[in-house]
Amino acid sequence: MDSSTASPFLGVLLHAIGGLAAASFYLPFRKVRTWPWENAWLMGGLFSWLIAPAVAALFLAPRSWQVLSEAPLKSLFWTWFFGFLWGIGGLTFGLTMRYLGIALGYAVALGMCAAFGTLIPPIFDGSIVEIATSGSGQVILGGVAVCMAGIAMSGRAGLRKERELSDEKKQASVAEFHFGKGMLVALVAGVMSACMAFGFAAGKPIAALSVEAGIGPLWQNLPVLIAVLLGGFCFNLLWCGSLMIKRGSLSLYWGGQGRSEPEPLADAVPDASAAAAAEAGAVPETGSAAPGAPLFNYLWCAIAGVTWYLQFFFYGMGTTQMGAYEFSSWTLHMAAIIIFSTVWGILLREWAGTRKATHYWIAAGLLTLVLSTLIIGWGNLLGAQATGH
């Protein structure tokens, strides 16, 4: 989209909606019963990474298949490849929440992801110098720095939580809370998850072809999403498929019996996503489901998967509205997820029993992240005005 027609504040709003979807997608997974995590995770992924992108493209950008057939193979490969790497980050991301909980886990892991996903693309393509020497670019980089400060405050709150609560109290909200392990895993998960931003960067030629084919500028990234999410699905299919073979859980899709009988998924990870269950290796009991339970499992997985897809749907639209400094979209997306996941963490009482000072650090981190989104949106608006006049 031309910078003169961009609407950065609309972009901020779209990223906020996407962040809400990303922070909420795990909730339906908690309703899944009698399925191992690999069954639930892959079924949700089927809707998130294959069905939802195809349906959205069919109704909103019906020429997407033509665009993909005409796109350069190099662009298609790298878009798919970065999606494959992002799939690794998405799968391992849950380990962070396993050790840190929802609120802090999202904040730290996505803070890392925001930093890598925002700054590396312009460094890679050589535009970082131009950005750093322009007034609007400096405002945006300042917003990124403010976002990192918000992450540091959230990390400070997590460290205080580890020191203030007994093991019993910490495990009451987060069963395996461990700040050190969580911070290490968050770094790894953040780096790999940032590959989604690289996938969108690699898919720019595909988006350009979308506009040329008559697809509206707001929907130009829908074909890109098909390619990048296909990569994520391929990795998860390999990983989950291998576990289904190992555990004999494939037959559970049609009401059969698996070979393993470990603890129920919901009991093992009461406040974590299905990805956390993946890392914990939690598999639910088999043979104890009420009649019709598998049908409801499909429903809950479908809701979870579509909700997860919506984060990328709104992210793709939001990037078209950010003007000359589209690279800042990733920071906005990550900050929005952190904000809403922090709210969920408070509602789920993950910080119950901590001191008031720790609550102040939580609030300070949340407010700082909100401020960072406003600063980045303002910087994008300045950039759009400068290039449009």
C-alpha positions as CSV (number, residue, x, y, z in Angstrom):
1,M,0.0,0.0,0.0
2,D,1.2,3.5,-0.8
3,S,2.4,5.4,2.2
4,S,0.1,8.3,1.4
5,T,-3.0,6.1,1.7
6,A,-1.9,4.4,4.9
7,S,-3.7,4.8,8.2
8,P,-1.2,4.0,11.0
9,F,-3.7,4.3,13.8
10,L,-6.0,1.9,12.0
11,G,-3.0,-0.4,11.8
12,V,-2.4,-0.1,15.5
13,L,-6.1,-1.1,16.1
14,L,-5.8,-4.1,13.7
15,H,-2.6,-5.3,15.5
16,A,-4.4,-4.9,18.8
17,I,-7.3,-7.1,17.7
18,G,-4.8,-9.7,16.4
19,G,-3.0,-9.5,19.7
20,L,-6.2,-10.3,21.6
21,A,-6.8,-13.3,19.4
22,A,-3.2,-14.6,20.0
23,A,-3.5,-14.1,23.7
24,S,-6.8,-16.0,23.9
25,F,-6.4,-18.9,21.5
26,Y,-5.3,-21.4,24.1
27,L,-8.5,-21.2,26.2
28,P,-10.6,-23.5,24.0
29,F,-7.8,-26.1,24.2
30,R,-8.5,-26.4,28.0
31,K,-11.9,-27.9,27.1
32,V,-10.4,-30.8,25.2
33,R,-10.8,-34.1,26.9
34,T,-9.4,-37.6,26.4
35,W,-7.0,-36.6,23.6
36,P,-3.2,-36.4,23.9
37,W,-1.7,-33.0,23.2
38,E,-0.4,-34.1,19.8
39,N,-4.0,-34.9,18.7
40,A,-5.4,-31.6,20.0
41,W,-2.5,-29.5,18.8
42,L,-2.4,-30.9,15.3
43,M,-6.2,-30.7,14.9
44,G,-6.2,-27.1,16.0
45,G,-3.3,-26.5,13.6
46,L,-5.2,-28.0,10.8
47,F,-7.8,-25.3,11.2
48,S,-5.3,-22.6,11.9
49,W,-2.7,-23.2,9.3
50,L,-4.6,-24.8,6.4
51,I,-8.4,-24.5,6.6
52,A,-8.8,-20.9,7.8
53,P,-6.2,-19.4,5.5
54,A,-7.8,-21.2,2.5
55,V,-11.4,-20.1,3.4
56,A,-10.3,-16.5,4.0
57,A,-8.5,-16.4,0.7
58,L,-11.5,-18.0,-1.1
59,F,-13.9,-15.3,0.1
60,L,-11.7,-12.2,0.4
61,A,-9.0,-12.8,-2.2
62,P,-10.3,-15.5,-4.7
63,R,-7.3,-14.9,-7.0
64,S,-4.9,-16.0,-4.4
65,W,-4.3,-19.4,-6.1
66,Q,-3.5,-17.6,-9.3
67,V,-1.0,-15.4,-7.5
68,L,0.7,-18.4,-5.8
69,S,1.0,-20.2,-9.1
70,E,2.7,-17.2,-10.7
71,A,4.9,-16.2,-7.7
72,P,8.7,-16.6,-8.0
73,L,9.8,-20.0,-6.7
74,K,12.5,-18.3,-4.6
75,S,10.0,-16.1,-2.8
76,L,7.6,-19.1,-2.3
77,F,10.4,-21.2,-0.9
78,W,11.7,-18.7,1.6
79,T,8.3,-17.7,2.7
80,W,7.5,-21.4,3.4
81,F,10.9,-22.0,5.0
82,F,10.6,-19.2,7.5
83,G,7.1,-20.5,8.2
84,F,8.7,-23.9,8.9
85,L,11.1,-22.3,11.4
86,W,8.3,-20.3,12.9
87,G,6.5,-23.7,13.5
88,I,9.4,-24.8,15.7
89,G,9.1,-21.6,17.7
90,G,5.4,-22.0,18.0
91,L,5.7,-25.5,19.3
92,T,8.4,-24.8,21.8
93,F,6.8,-21.5,22.9
94,G,4.6,-23.3,25.4
95,L,7.6,-24.4,27.5
96,T,8.1,-20.8,28.5
97,M,4.6,-20.7,29.9
98,R,5.2,-24.0,31.6
99,Y,8.0,-22.4,33.6
100,L,6.8,-18.8,33.8
101,G,3.0,-18.9,33.5
102,I,0.8,-17.1,31.0
103,A,1.4,-13.5,31.9
104,L,5.1,-13.6,32.4
105,G,5.7,-16.3,29.8
106,Y,4.1,-14.3,27.1
107,A,5.8,-11.1,28.1
108,V,9.3,-12.4,28.2
109,A,9.1,-14.7,25.1
110,L,7.3,-12.3,23.0
111,G,9.5,-9.4,24.1
112,M,12.5,-11.4,22.7
113,C,10.4,-12.1,19.6
114,A,9.5,-8.4,19.2
115,A,13.2,-7.3,19.4
116,F,14.5,-9.9,16.9
117,G,11.5,-9.8,14.6
118,T,11.4,-6.0,14.4
119,L,15.1,-5.1,14.1
120,I,16.7,-7.9,12.1
121,P,14.7,-7.5,8.9
122,P,15.7,-3.8,8.3
123,I,19.3,-4.7,9.4
124,F,19.2,-7.6,6.9
125,D,18.0,-5.5,4.0
126,G,20.2,-2.5,4.8
127,S,17.4,0.0,5.5
128,I,18.2,0.4,9.2
129,V,20.6,3.3,8.6
130,E,18.0,5.2,6.7
131,I,15.4,4.5,9.4
132,A,17.8,5.5,12.2
133,T,18.6,8.9,10.5
134,S,15.0,10.0,9.9
135,G,12.9,11.8,12.5
136,S,10.0,9.4,12.2
137,G,12.3,6.4,12.2
138,Q,13.9,7.6,15.4
139,V,10.5,7.9,17.0
140,I,9.7,4.3,16.0
141,L,13.1,3.0,17.3
142,G,12.4,4.9,20.5
143,G,9.1,3.1,20.7
144,V,10.9,-0.2,20.3
145,A,13.2,0.7,23.2
146,V,10.2,1.6,25.3
147,C,8.7,-1.8,24.5
148,M,11.9,-3.5,25.7
149,A,11.7,-1.5,28.9
150,G,8.2,-2.8,29.4
151,I,9.6,-6.3,29.0
152,A,12.3,-5.7,31.5
153,M,9.7,-4.5,34.0
154,S,7.6,-7.6,33.5
155,G,10.8,-9.7,34.0
156,R,11.5,-7.8,37.2
157,A,8.0,-8.7,38.4
158,G,8.6,-12.4,37.6
159,L,11.9,-12.4,39.5
160,R,10.1,-10.9,42.5
161,K,7.4,-13.5,42.3
162,E,10.0,-16.3,42.4
163,R,11.5,-14.8,45.5
164,E,8.3,-13.9,47.4
165,L,6.2,-17.1,47.0
166,S,6.8,-20.5,48.4
167,D,7.1,-23.4,46.1
168,E,3.6,-24.5,47.0
169,K,2.1,-21.1,46.2
170,K,3.9,-20.8,42.9
171,Q,2.8,-24.2,41.8
172,A,-0.8,-23.4,42.7
173,S,-0.9,-21.1,39.7
174,V,2.0,-22.4,37.6
175,A,2.8,-26.0,38.4
176,E,6.5,-25.9,37.4
177,F,7.5,-22.2,37.9
178,H,11.2,-21.7,37.4
179,F,12.4,-18.3,36.5
180,G,15.9,-19.3,35.3
181,K,14.8,-22.1,33.0
182,G,11.9,-20.0,31.7
183,M,14.1,-17.0,30.8
184,L,16.5,-19.4,28.9
185,V,13.7,-21.1,27.0
186,A,12.1,-17.7,26.3
187,L,15.2,-16.6,24.4
188,V,15.2,-19.6,22.2
189,A,11.4,-19.5,21.6
190,G,11.6,-15.8,20.8
191,V,14.2,-16.2,18.2
192,M,12.4,-19.0,16.4
193,S,9.0,-17.4,16.6
194,A,10.4,-14.2,15.1
195,C,10.7,-16.1,11.8
196,M,7.1,-15.2,11.1
197,A,8.2,-11.6,10.5
198,F,10.9,-12.9,8.1
199,G,8.3,-14.9,6.3
200,F,6.2,-11.8,5.6
201,A,9.4,-10.0,4.5
202,A,10.2,-12.9,2.1
203,G,6.6,-12.8,0.8
204,K,6.7,-9.2,-0.3
205,P,6.9,-10.2,-4.0
206,I,3.8,-12.4,-3.5
207,A,2.0,-9.5,-1.9
208,A,3.0,-7.2,-4.8
209,L,1.6,-9.8,-7.3
210,S,-1.6,-9.9,-5.3
211,V,-2.1,-6.2,-5.8
212,E,-1.3,-6.5,-9.5
213,A,-3.9,-9.3,-9.8
214,G,-6.6,-7.0,-8.5
215,I,-6.7,-8.2,-4.8
216,G,-7.5,-5.3,-2.6
217,P,-4.4,-3.8,-0.8
218,L,-5.9,-4.7,2.6
219,W,-6.0,-8.4,1.6
220,Q,-2.7,-8.5,-0.2
221,N,-1.0,-10.7,2.4
222,L,-3.6,-13.5,2.4
223,P,-1.7,-15.4,-0.3
224,V,1.5,-14.9,1.8
225,L,-0.3,-16.3,4.8
226,I,-1.2,-19.5,2.9
227,A,2.5,-20.1,2.1
228,V,4.0,-19.2,5.5
229,L,1.4,-21.1,7.5
230,L,1.8,-24.1,5.3
231,G,5.5,-24.2,6.5
232,G,4.4,-24.1,10.1
233,F,1.9,-26.9,9.5
234,C,4.6,-29.1,7.8
235,F,6.8,-29.0,10.9
236,N,4.0,-29.6,13.3
237,L,2.7,-32.5,11.2
238,L,6.1,-34.1,11.3
239,W,6.5,-33.7,15.0
240,C,2.9,-34.5,16.1
241,G,2.7,-37.4,13.5
242,S,5.8,-39.0,15.0
243,L,4.3,-38.8,18.5
244,M,1.0,-40.3,17.3
245,I,2.9,-43.2,15.8
246,K,5.0,-43.6,19.0
247,R,2.0,-43.5,21.3
248,G,-0.6,-45.1,19.0
249,S,-2.9,-42.1,19.5
250,L,-4.1,-41.6,15.9
251,S,-7.2,-43.8,16.4
252,L,-8.4,-41.4,19.1
253,Y,-9.6,-39.2,16.2
254,W,-12.4,-41.6,15.5
255,G,-13.0,-42.8,19.1
256,G,-10.4,-45.5,19.3
257,Q,-8.1,-46.3,22.2
258,G,-4.5,-45.1,22.5
259,R,-1.8,-47.3,24.0
260,S,-0.8,-44.7,26.8
261,E,-2.8,-43.8,29.8
262,P,-1.1,-40.8,31.5
263,E,-2.7,-37.8,33.2
264,P,-5.4,-35.7,31.7
265,L,-4.4,-32.7,29.6
266,A,-6.5,-30.2,31.5
267,D,-5.1,-31.4,34.9
268,A,-1.5,-31.4,33.8
269,V,-1.5,-27.8,32.4
270,P,-4.4,-26.0,34.0
271,D,-3.2,-22.5,33.0
272,A,-1.1,-23.2,30.0
273,S,-1.6,-23.6,26.3
274,A,-1.7,-26.9,24.4
275,A,1.9,-26.1,23.4
276,A,2.9,-26.2,27.1
277,A,1.3,-29.6,27.2
278,A,3.4,-30.6,24.3
279,E,6.6,-29.7,26.2
280,A,5.4,-31.4,29.3
281,G,4.6,-34.5,27.4
282,A,1.1,-34.6,29.0
283,V,-1.3,-37.1,27.5
284,P,-4.9,-37.5,28.8
285,E,-6.5,-40.6,30.0
286,T,-8.1,-42.7,27.3
287,G,-11.4,-44.6,27.6
288,S,-12.9,-42.2,30.2
289,A,-14.6,-39.9,27.8
290,A,-18.4,-39.3,27.9
291,P,-20.2,-40.3,24.7
292,G,-19.7,-37.8,22.0
293,A,-16.6,-36.2,23.6
294,P,-14.5,-36.5,20.4
295,L,-17.1,-34.5,18.5
296,F,-16.7,-31.7,21.1
297,N,-13.0,-32.0,20.9
298,Y,-13.2,-31.2,17.2
299,L,-15.3,-28.2,18.0
300,W,-12.9,-26.8,20.6
301,C,-9.9,-27.4,18.5
302,A,-11.6,-25.7,15.6
303,I,-12.4,-22.6,17.7
304,A,-8.8,-22.6,19.0
305,G,-7.3,-22.9,15.6
306,V,-9.4,-20.2,13.9
307,T,-8.8,-17.9,16.8
308,W,-5.0,-18.4,16.4
309,Y,-5.3,-17.8,12.7
310,L,-7.1,-14.5,13.3
311,Q,-3.9,-13.1,14.9
312,F,-2.2,-13.4,11.5
313,F,-5.2,-12.3,9.6
314,F,-5.3,-9.0,11.5
315,Y,-1.5,-8.8,11.5
316,G,-1.5,-9.1,7.7
317,M,-4.0,-6.3,7.4
318,G,-2.3,-4.2,10.0
319,T,1.0,-4.2,8.1
320,T,-0.7,-2.7,5.1
321,Q,-1.6,0.4,7.1
322,M,1.8,1.1,8.7
323,G,3.2,3.3,5.9
324,A,6.9,3.6,5.3
325,Y,7.8,1.9,8.5
326,E,6.1,-1.4,8.1
327,F,8.9,-3.2,10.0
328,S,7.4,-1.8,13.3
329,S,4.3,-4.0,12.8
330,W,6.0,-6.9,14.6
331,T,6.7,-4.9,17.7
332,L,3.1,-3.7,17.8
333,H,1.8,-7.2,17.4
334,M,4.0,-8.6,20.1
335,A,3.2,-5.8,22.5
336,A,-0.6,-6.3,22.0
337,I,-0.3,-10.0,22.8
338,I,1.7,-9.2,25.9
339,I,-0.9,-6.7,27.1
340,F,-3.8,-9.0,26.7
341,S,-2.0,-12.1,28.0
342,T,-1.1,-10.0,31.1
343,V,-4.7,-9.3,31.6
344,W,-5.5,-13.0,31.3
345,G,-2.8,-13.8,33.8
346,I,-4.3,-11.4,36.3
347,L,-7.8,-12.9,35.8
348,L,-6.4,-16.4,36.3
349,R,-4.8,-15.2,39.6
350,E,-1.2,-16.1,38.6
351,W,0.1,-13.3,40.8
352,A,-2.0,-14.0,43.8
353,G,0.0,-13.9,47.0
354,T,2.7,-11.5,45.7
355,R,3.4,-8.2,47.4
356,K,2.0,-4.8,46.3
357,A,5.4,-3.7,45.0
358,T,5.3,-6.7,42.6
359,H,1.9,-5.7,41.4
360,Y,3.2,-2.2,40.8
361,W,5.9,-3.7,38.6
362,I,3.3,-5.6,36.7
363,A,1.2,-2.5,36.2
364,A,4.3,-0.5,35.2
365,G,5.2,-3.0,32.6
366,L,1.7,-3.2,31.2
367,L,1.4,0.6,31.0
368,T,4.9,0.9,29.4
369,L,3.9,-1.6,26.7
370,V,0.7,0.4,26.0
371,L,2.9,3.5,25.7
372,S,5.2,1.8,23.3
373,T,2.4,1.0,20.9
374,L,1.3,4.6,20.9
375,I,4.8,5.9,20.2
376,I,5.3,3.4,17.4
377,G,1.9,4.3,15.9
378,W,2.8,8.0,16.1
379,G,6.1,7.4,14.4
380,N,4.4,5.6,11.6
381,L,2.0,8.4,11.2
382,L,4.9,10.9,10.9
383,G,6.5,8.7,8.3
384,A,3.2,8.4,6.3
385,Q,2.8,12.2,6.4
386,A,6.4,12.8,5.3
387,T,6.2,10.5,2.3
388,G,2.7,11.4,1.4
389,H,3.2,15.2,1.0
